[in-house]
Amino acid sequence: DDLTAEVVGRFAGRELVLDEAMEQKIHEIIKGFAARSKMRFDPDALRAANRKQAMVPEGATALDPMGTAPGLVVPADGMVVIVLPGPPRELKGMWPAALSQPAVREVLERAEPFEAFEVRMFGLPESELARVLREIEEEADLSPLEITTCLRGGELVTDVRHRAGADEAREALLGGLEQKLGQFTYSFQGEAIETVVARLLGGRMLAVAESCTGGLLAARCTDAPGSSLWFSGGVVSYADEAKSELLGVDPGLIESKGAVSPEVADQMADGALARFGADAACAVTGIAGPDGGTDEKPVGYVCFCAKLATGEVLARDPVLPGDRGDIRQRSTMVALHLLRYLLEGREPPR
Amino acid sequence: DDLTAEVVGRFAGRELVLDEAMEQKIHEIIKGFAARSKMRFDPDALRAANRKQAMVPEGATALDPMGTAPGLVVPADGMVVIVLPGPPRELKGMWPAALSQPAVREVLERAEPFEAFEVRMFGLPESELARVLREIEEEADLSPLEITTCLRGGELVTDVRHRAGADEAREALLGGLEQKLGQFTYSFQGEAIETVVARLLGGRMLAVAESCTGGLLAARCTDAPGSSLWFSGGVVSYADEAKSELLGVDPGLIESKGAVSPEVADQMADGALARFGADAACAVTGIAGPDGGTDEKPVGYVCFCAKLATGEVLARDPVLPGDRGDIRQRSTMVALHLLRYLLEGREPPR
């Protein structure tokens, strides 16, 4: 970090000079941060440590910090170098200020705009999507599109970018995907699954009961702002006693069928509905490994039960591939997609 | 992915040939995967789609897939190109096989080994660590060390790498950090905070009660295998009624002090101790934003209460910086570190 301004300055043939107004701003930010976090540091030492951040190549513009580090816009011989902080929040926050700089606008006016969208699927392997994309390509010219597919947390995301005038290729791609893989596609606009679930809930409240996912399902539900409008809460019943005490699962059932069983998942969902007074619930209990697997119930065996207070149920108990982290992540996604199918009133494709 | 073998083959001046044994292996893996996940695909189409993955530059060695993609070791004129799959689990899993290849061993024997370790701190700004590192550097020659610092989920991680013979520099760095920032340092061996908490629990069981972190605290506790030995479970009490129904928080208290208050955090911790029959508990309730803040309780205001069943308590209510994601992430870390201080029987540094 300390070297960036210097290196960029050298590249642009500009000396570093101290921007005193920026130095003062950074100082105030650090002081405020130290005060809010109730920590005490020697302010002079902090000032010295942060003075370097206010060194700016001559003729460059410093952008106000979002955190403690300023950004830079450095004109360099018809090009322009934009220096932004690394943390995504600071980077995104500073982007509009960077774009509004005349030097940046001038460069951007020479560029053609890109359009981008994402198609999201669940429940099929990446090789199947690759095969279908090749099929579509045999029927239509997709060359104006830049298509990237990636497996993200168990979902298959097709990222598409194109310049203006690619409408025909775009329609061919979307039409082909819808026709051949529509049953696996849950969003053509790149929506997160929890956003889709929230919309399908339509004012109803959701509660969850988790064992092997250990809180990941609840965390995913509360990721986005406004989730308190549709998410009541969840129980992470890691210990067997917690399943009984907090969710009312019959201890005899745990004894006879095992904590990881469709029967226990069913009672966990009932418990979540009842204890939270919720309209919909989803329960997950499984063996995330690496230990705890048996021949009958191997590592990756996970029982899901999605239920509505009105009685509709959808339950599955697949064996999921991968290591502990994969199984926990994938279980979270399976739970949300099972809920989606339940709320849509249909069965998942086989 | 489809292009890698081709490009590397061209670089190494080697033609692609079909590795039939590998093709068969990939086919079996895909078949098994399809069967286990209870999905049905046309096996011939899958076979065609995956045949390409079995194309190997002549004279190269294909490494058995960890997922569905094989790796490659391609000798190229005294150098060797190792091709590994991107998913971390597959990459890590295939690494030992790659290292055991004679071509790779030959290259490695010409290399000098690296030592690496991580120092982990919590509760100070990165600029303060930078200042201290400069101070240590004025007193000792740290040039044999490659030092990188980074802020990771609210923790400050100092990553150090060095070749053999850097013992003096290494001791100077560790001694300096311990002397100047020892109170902020919780691991000189790169341990995760939950590992440290688990060790400090020493057989006692932990339960958590979360609101704004929405399950992230429980998820973090259950990240590592074996967490069922020390983690009972948690309640994500997002709705106020859930705080009362599942944790026994007095509804009148929520009414008078607000759901985000030190008093409610205290009762949430009591509830977690009681309902899970746990020995230790940590409660978090706060305003993650972007909405819901007031002058008195702004976005980022979070109340923490760590408690032992034997009565010891540690509570804090800072205002944390950042956006919703930052605040949730940081709150998770503050909760775990507060627990650590409680279990260590000392106060966090100010």
Interface residues (C-beta under 8 A of the other chain):
Chain A: D2 I30 F33 A34 R36 S37 K38 M39 R40 F41 A45 L46 A48 A49 N50 G67 T68 P87 R89 G123 L124 P125 S127 E128 A130 R131 R134 L151 M205 A207 V208 E210 T213 G214 G215 L216 L217 A218 A219 R220 C221 T222 D223 P225 G226 S227 S228 F231 S232 G233 G234 V235 V236 S237 Y238 A239 E241 A242 E245 L246 R275 F276 G277 G289 P290 D291 P318 V319 L320 P321 G322 D323 R324 G325 D326 R328 P349 R350
Chain B: D2 I30 F33 A34 R36 S37 K38 M39 R40 F41 A45 L46 A48 A49 N50 G67 T68 P87 R89 G123 L124 P125 S127 E128 A130 R131 L151 M205 A207 V208 E210 T213 G214 G215 L216 L217 A218 A219 R220 C221 T222 D223 P225 G226 S227 S228 F231 S232 G233 G234 V235 V236 S237 Y238 A239 E241 A242 E245 L246 R275 F276 G277 G289 P290 D291 P318 V319 L320 P321 G322 D323 R324 G325 D326 R328 R350
